[in-house]
Amino acid sequence: MSDALPENAQPRRTALDAVHRALGATMTDFAGWDMPLRYGSERDEHHAVRTRAGLFDLSHMGEITVSGPQAGELLDHALVGFLSALKPGRARYTMICDENGGILDDLIVYRLAEDTFMVVANASNAQVVLDALTERQAGFDAAVRDDRDAYALLAVQGPKAHGILASLTDADLEGLKYYAGLPGTVAGVSALIARTGYTGEDGFELFVAPEDAEKLWQALLGAGEGEGLVPCGLSCRDTLRLEAGMPLYGNELTRATTPFDAGQGRVVKFEKTTNEGRFVGREALEAAASRAAAAPPRVLVGLVAEGRRVPRTGFTVVAADGTPIGEVTSGAPSPTLGKPIAMAYVDAAHAAPGTTGVAVDIRGKHEPYTVVALPFYKRER
């Protein structure tokens, strides 16, 4: 999916736009937003998150509130997950698919209260998700509300994130599990504090009112100054999530792929007990599950370079005899591994970890790669 803006359209700016520019950030158009790509060295920002902490502005993400007596049942019908079984205060990674099982977006859903959920969509798909939820709302005693303008979203990620945030709040961070959230006050600012992230590190995402974003950003920078925290842009967020084997919509996930094609079949919950187990795309997803169990045509794998040339999205993966066997979905130099890496869909016959003799066609030259299991990086717990 293209993130390009219509001709003459102006990108939106987050509540922290002036802060980013004052810090000398390189800005870029992303999904209709002007966002910081990097502040200095993206490699240094990447290493900061892996070893200390990084601070991100993620206010481009799309928040949608679903509320009412049948909010859970609506989400069970509209999404592939079993959201009515989610306990208040917990979150779940899930997806929304079309009738053919194609992925419209991957999401995180937070259950804020018994009858209130917050769906967080990718910026590029927020309107698509909002429209789909609104359409699928028919027949349910529930309301769908566009809350994209109600929130700014800041994230502090990395091994030092817990200590930095703990110095600014009396919320029970120790008791806050991964994929859970609780309301609290951080540096005098009311926030939903969520233990979620997209970096492969421990960390927190803080949903606040836009008018409070700058105060919280400055407080976090101040609290993290002695811990090595640095502001981070979208560029290092992409290499962090790639190392962690986390899929990106528009790359690993598209409307042409089902969750089972992407190796994410675990998010599809056929055992739902609400709405008699019916949900949008169920029949197509059952067929996709059967295909994946029998003989998947292609499998999402990791590739690690033997050389130094970097593969990019869309590059062809080939066998030793030059026969095309797949396509790169994401590729970049890995600051942690010190060599280029990629995720790619490859023919099942070449998908076993440890497979050698595969290559990526990089501008006409076949660069050797080794197939590895995902993720490339997993933090010590």
C-alpha positions as CSV (number, residue, x, y, z in Angstrom):
1,M,0.0,0.0,0.0
2,S,1.3,3.4,-0.9
3,D,1.8,6.0,1.8
4,A,1.9,8.8,-0.8
5,L,-0.4,11.8,-0.4
6,P,-2.8,13.0,-3.0
7,E,-1.4,15.8,-5.2
8,N,-1.3,19.2,-3.4
9,A,-2.4,17.6,-0.1
10,Q,-0.5,18.7,3.0
11,P,0.7,16.2,5.5
12,R,-0.7,16.3,9.0
13,R,1.5,17.3,11.9
14,T,1.6,15.8,15.3
15,A,1.4,17.8,18.5
16,L,5.1,17.4,18.8
17,D,6.0,18.7,15.4
18,A,7.7,21.9,16.6
19,V,9.7,19.8,19.1
20,H,11.0,17.5,16.4
21,R,12.1,20.4,14.2
22,A,13.8,22.1,17.2
23,L,15.8,18.9,17.7
24,G,16.9,19.0,14.1
25,A,14.9,15.9,13.0
26,T,14.9,14.9,9.4
27,M,11.2,14.8,8.6
28,T,9.4,12.6,6.1
29,D,5.9,12.1,4.7
30,F,4.5,8.9,6.1
31,A,0.8,7.8,5.7
32,G,-0.3,11.4,5.4
33,W,1.7,12.6,8.4
34,D,4.9,14.6,8.6
35,M,7.0,12.4,10.9
36,P,10.6,12.4,12.2
37,L,12.7,9.9,10.2
38,R,15.8,10.4,12.3
39,Y,17.4,13.0,14.6
40,G,21.0,12.1,13.9
41,S,22.4,8.7,13.2
42,E,19.7,6.0,12.8
43,R,22.3,3.4,13.8
44,D,23.0,5.2,17.1
45,E,19.2,5.5,17.7
46,H,18.8,1.8,17.1
47,H,21.7,0.9,19.5
48,A,20.2,3.2,22.1
49,V,17.0,1.3,22.1
50,R,18.7,-2.1,22.2
51,T,21.1,-1.1,25.1
52,R,19.5,1.9,26.9
53,A,16.2,3.6,25.8
54,G,14.6,5.5,23.0
55,L,11.7,7.9,22.9
56,F,9.3,7.8,19.9
57,D,6.4,10.0,18.7
58,L,3.8,7.6,17.3
59,S,0.9,10.0,17.2
60,H,0.2,9.1,13.6
61,M,-1.4,5.8,14.7
62,G,-5.2,5.6,14.5
63,E,-7.3,5.1,17.6
64,I,-10.9,3.9,17.3
65,T,-13.2,3.5,20.3
66,V,-15.8,0.7,20.3
67,S,-18.3,0.9,23.2
68,G,-21.6,-0.4,24.3
69,P,-23.2,-3.6,25.7
70,Q,-22.3,-5.6,22.6
71,A,-18.9,-4.0,21.9
72,G,-17.1,-7.3,22.5
73,E,-19.5,-9.2,20.3
74,L,-19.1,-6.6,17.5
75,L,-15.3,-7.0,17.6
76,D,-15.6,-10.8,17.6
77,H,-17.6,-10.5,14.4
78,A,-15.4,-7.8,12.8
79,L,-12.0,-9.1,13.7
80,V,-10.3,-12.5,13.6
81,G,-9.6,-12.5,17.3
82,F,-11.7,-13.5,20.3
83,L,-11.9,-10.0,21.9
84,S,-15.0,-10.5,24.1
85,A,-12.8,-13.0,26.1
86,L,-10.2,-10.2,26.8
87,K,-10.2,-9.1,30.4
88,P,-10.4,-5.3,31.2
89,G,-6.9,-3.9,31.4
90,R,-5.4,-6.3,28.9
91,A,-4.5,-5.9,25.2
92,R,-4.3,-8.3,22.2
93,Y,-2.6,-8.3,18.9
94,T,-5.1,-9.2,16.1
95,M,-6.1,-8.5,12.5
96,I,-9.1,-7.4,10.5
97,C,-9.7,-9.3,7.2
98,D,-12.0,-9.0,4.3
99,E,-14.5,-11.7,3.2
100,N,-11.7,-13.4,1.2
101,G,-9.4,-13.6,4.2
102,G,-7.1,-10.9,3.0
103,I,-5.6,-8.7,5.7
104,L,-6.9,-5.2,5.9
105,D,-4.7,-4.3,8.8
106,D,-3.0,-5.7,11.9
107,L,-4.2,-4.1,15.1
108,I,-3.8,-3.9,18.9
109,V,-7.0,-3.9,20.8
110,Y,-7.1,-2.7,24.4
111,R,-10.1,-3.5,26.7
112,L,-10.4,-0.3,28.7
113,A,-13.6,-1.3,30.6
114,E,-16.2,-4.0,30.5
115,D,-18.0,-2.3,27.6
116,T,-15.2,-0.2,26.1
117,F,-12.4,-1.1,23.8
118,M,-9.8,0.9,22.0
119,V,-8.7,-0.4,18.6
120,V,-5.3,1.0,17.4
121,A,-4.7,0.8,13.6
122,N,-1.8,1.6,11.5
123,A,-1.8,5.2,10.2
124,S,-2.0,4.1,6.6
125,N,-5.1,1.9,7.2
126,A,-6.9,3.9,10.0
127,Q,-9.7,5.1,7.7
128,V,-10.1,1.6,6.1
129,V,-10.4,0.1,9.6
130,L,-12.8,2.8,10.8
131,D,-15.0,2.3,7.7
132,A,-15.0,-1.5,8.1
133,L,-15.9,-1.4,11.8
134,T,-18.7,1.1,11.1
135,E,-20.1,-1.1,8.3
136,R,-19.9,-4.3,10.5
137,Q,-21.5,-2.5,13.4
138,A,-25.0,-3.2,12.0
139,G,-27.1,-5.4,14.3
140,F,-24.9,-4.9,17.3
141,D,-25.8,-2.7,20.4
142,A,-22.4,-0.9,20.1
143,A,-21.0,2.4,18.9
144,V,-17.9,3.0,16.8
145,R,-16.1,6.4,17.3
146,D,-13.2,7.9,15.5
147,D,-10.8,9.0,18.2
148,R,-7.8,9.7,16.1
149,D,-7.7,13.4,17.1
150,A,-8.2,12.6,20.8
151,Y,-4.8,11.1,21.4
152,A,-1.1,11.7,21.1
153,L,1.0,8.5,21.5
154,L,4.5,8.4,22.9
155,A,6.6,5.3,23.4
156,V,9.7,4.8,25.5
157,Q,11.4,1.5,24.6
158,G,14.5,-0.3,25.8
159,P,16.0,-2.0,28.8
160,K,16.1,1.4,30.7
161,A,12.5,2.3,29.9
162,H,11.0,0.8,33.0
163,G,13.3,2.8,35.4
164,I,12.8,6.0,33.4
165,L,9.1,5.8,33.5
166,A,9.0,4.7,37.1
167,S,10.7,7.9,38.1
168,L,7.7,9.9,36.7
169,T,4.8,7.8,37.9
170,D,3.5,6.0,40.9
171,A,1.5,3.6,38.7
172,D,2.2,-0.1,39.3
173,L,4.6,-0.8,36.5
174,E,6.0,-3.9,38.2
175,G,2.5,-5.4,38.1
176,L,1.8,-4.3,34.5
177,K,2.2,-7.4,32.3
178,Y,3.2,-7.4,28.7
179,Y,0.2,-6.5,26.5
180,A,-1.7,-4.9,29.4
181,G,-2.6,-1.3,30.1
182,L,-3.7,0.8,33.1
183,P,-4.7,4.5,33.6
184,G,-2.3,6.6,35.5
185,T,-0.5,9.9,35.8
186,V,3.0,10.4,34.3
187,A,4.8,13.6,35.1
188,G,1.4,15.1,36.1
189,V,-0.2,14.1,32.8
190,S,-3.2,11.7,32.6
191,A,-2.3,8.7,30.4
192,L,-3.2,5.2,29.4
193,I,0.1,3.4,30.2
194,A,0.4,0.3,28.0
195,R,3.2,-2.3,28.1
196,T,3.4,-2.7,24.4
197,G,5.8,-1.8,21.6
198,Y,7.2,-2.6,18.1
199,T,10.9,-2.8,18.8
200,G,11.5,-6.3,20.3
201,E,12.5,-4.6,23.6
202,D,10.6,-4.1,26.9
203,G,8.8,-0.7,26.9
204,F,5.7,1.3,27.2
205,E,3.3,3.2,25.0
206,L,1.6,6.3,26.5
207,F,-1.7,7.5,25.2
208,V,-2.3,11.1,26.2
209,A,-4.3,14.2,25.2
210,P,-2.5,16.0,22.4
211,E,-2.2,19.2,24.5
212,D,-0.2,17.2,27.1
213,A,2.2,15.6,24.6
214,E,5.0,18.2,24.8
215,K,5.0,18.3,28.6
216,L,5.3,14.5,28.7
217,W,7.9,14.4,26.0
218,Q,10.2,16.9,27.8
219,A,9.6,15.1,31.2
220,L,10.7,11.8,29.7
221,L,13.7,13.3,28.0
222,G,14.7,14.9,31.3
223,A,14.2,11.7,33.3
224,G,16.2,9.7,30.7
225,E,19.1,12.1,30.3
226,G,21.3,10.2,32.8
227,E,20.2,6.8,31.4
228,G,21.2,7.4,27.8
229,L,17.7,7.8,26.4
230,V,17.6,9.5,23.0
231,P,14.7,10.6,20.7
232,C,14.2,8.1,17.9
233,G,12.6,8.3,14.5
234,L,10.8,6.0,12.2
235,S,13.9,4.7,10.4
236,C,15.3,2.9,13.5
237,R,11.9,1.7,14.4
238,D,11.8,-0.1,11.2
239,T,15.2,-1.8,11.7
240,L,14.2,-2.7,15.3
241,R,11.0,-4.3,14.3
242,L,12.7,-6.1,11.4
243,E,15.3,-7.6,13.7
244,A,12.5,-8.7,16.0
245,G,10.7,-10.4,13.1
246,M,7.6,-8.2,13.4
247,P,5.6,-7.9,10.2
248,L,4.8,-4.6,8.7
249,Y,1.6,-3.8,6.9
250,G,2.2,-3.2,3.2
251,N,5.3,-5.4,3.3
252,E,4.8,-8.8,5.0
253,L,1.0,-8.2,5.4
254,T,-1.3,-7.2,2.6
255,R,-4.8,-7.6,1.3
256,A,-3.4,-10.4,-0.9
257,T,-2.2,-12.4,2.1
258,T,-4.1,-14.2,4.8
259,P,-2.8,-14.5,8.4
260,F,-1.9,-18.1,7.6
261,D,0.1,-17.1,4.6
262,A,2.1,-14.7,6.8
263,G,2.7,-17.3,9.5
264,Q,0.3,-15.5,11.8
265,G,-2.5,-18.1,11.9
266,R,-2.3,-18.0,15.7
267,V,-4.3,-14.8,15.8
268,V,-7.3,-16.4,14.1
269,K,-9.6,-17.7,16.8
270,F,-12.1,-20.2,15.2
271,E,-13.2,-21.2,18.7
272,K,-15.1,-18.0,19.4
273,T,-18.3,-18.6,21.3
274,T,-20.1,-15.4,20.5
275,N,-22.2,-14.8,17.4
276,E,-22.2,-18.6,17.0
277,G,-18.5,-18.4,16.0
278,R,-19.2,-16.5,12.8
279,F,-16.9,-13.6,11.8
280,V,-16.0,-11.8,8.6
281,G,-13.8,-14.0,6.4
282,R,-14.2,-17.2,8.4
283,E,-14.9,-19.5,5.5
284,A,-12.0,-18.2,3.5
285,L,-9.7,-18.4,6.5
286,E,-10.7,-22.0,7.3
287,A,-9.7,-22.8,3.7
288,A,-6.4,-20.9,4.1
289,A,-5.7,-22.8,7.4
290,S,-6.2,-26.1,5.6
291,R,-3.8,-25.1,2.8
292,A,-1.2,-23.9,5.2
293,A,-1.4,-27.2,7.2
294,A,-1.1,-29.3,4.0
295,A,1.5,-27.7,1.9
296,P,2.0,-23.9,2.0
297,P,3.2,-22.7,-1.4
298,R,5.4,-20.0,0.2
299,V,6.7,-19.4,3.7
300,L,7.8,-16.2,5.4
301,V,11.5,-16.6,6.4
302,G,14.5,-14.7,7.6
303,L,17.5,-14.2,5.3
304,V,21.0,-13.3,6.5
305,A,23.6,-12.0,4.1
306,E,27.0,-13.6,3.5
307,G,28.2,-10.3,1.9
308,R,27.5,-6.6,2.5
309,R,24.9,-5.7,-0.1
310,V,21.5,-4.8,1.2
311,P,18.3,-6.4,-0.2
312,R,15.2,-4.2,-0.5
313,T,11.5,-4.7,-0.7
314,G,10.5,-6.4,-4.0
315,F,13.9,-7.9,-4.8
316,T,13.7,-11.5,-6.2
317,V,15.0,-14.5,-4.2
318,V,16.6,-17.1,-6.4
319,A,17.8,-20.7,-6.1
320,A,21.4,-21.8,-6.9
321,D,20.4,-22.2,-10.6
322,G,18.9,-18.7,-10.8
323,T,15.3,-19.9,-10.7
324,P,13.1,-17.4,-8.9
325,I,11.8,-18.9,-5.6
326,G,10.5,-15.9,-3.7
327,E,10.5,-12.2,-3.0
328,V,12.0,-9.9,-0.3
329,T,9.3,-8.1,1.7
330,S,11.7,-6.1,4.0
331,G,15.4,-5.7,4.0
332,A,18.0,-3.5,5.8
333,P,21.4,-3.5,7.4
334,S,21.1,-5.0,10.9
335,P,22.9,-2.8,13.4
336,T,22.7,-5.6,16.0
337,L,23.9,-8.4,13.8
338,G,26.3,-6.3,11.8
339,K,25.2,-7.6,8.4
340,P,22.3,-7.2,6.0
341,I,19.1,-9.1,6.8
342,A,15.7,-9.5,5.2
343,M,12.3,-11.1,5.5
344,A,11.0,-12.8,2.4
345,Y,8.3,-15.2,1.1
346,V,10.1,-18.2,-0.4
347,D,8.9,-21.5,-1.8
348,A,8.4,-24.0,0.9
349,A,11.1,-26.3,-0.5
350,H,13.7,-23.6,0.3
351,A,12.2,-22.4,3.7
352,A,14.0,-24.6,6.2
353,P,16.3,-22.7,8.6
354,G,19.9,-23.4,7.7
355,T,19.2,-23.6,4.0
356,T,22.0,-22.3,1.9
357,G,22.4,-21.9,-1.8
358,V,19.8,-19.2,-2.1
359,A,20.5,-15.7,-3.2
360,V,18.9,-12.3,-3.7
361,D,19.1,-10.6,-7.1
362,I,20.5,-7.2,-6.2
363,R,20.6,-5.2,-9.4
364,G,21.6,-8.2,-11.5
365,K,24.0,-9.8,-9.2
366,H,23.1,-12.8,-7.1
367,E,24.2,-12.2,-3.5
368,P,24.3,-15.3,-1.3
369,Y,22.0,-15.6,1.7
370,T,21.2,-18.2,4.4
371,V,17.7,-18.9,5.5
372,V,17.2,-18.5,9.3
373,A,14.2,-18.8,11.6
374,L,12.5,-15.6,12.7
375,P,13.1,-13.5,14.7
376,F,16.7,-12.5,14.0
377,Y,16.9,-11.0,17.5
378,K,15.2,-11.9,20.8
379,R,15.9,-10.0,24.0
380,E,17.0,-11.7,27.2
381,R,14.1,-11.7,29.7
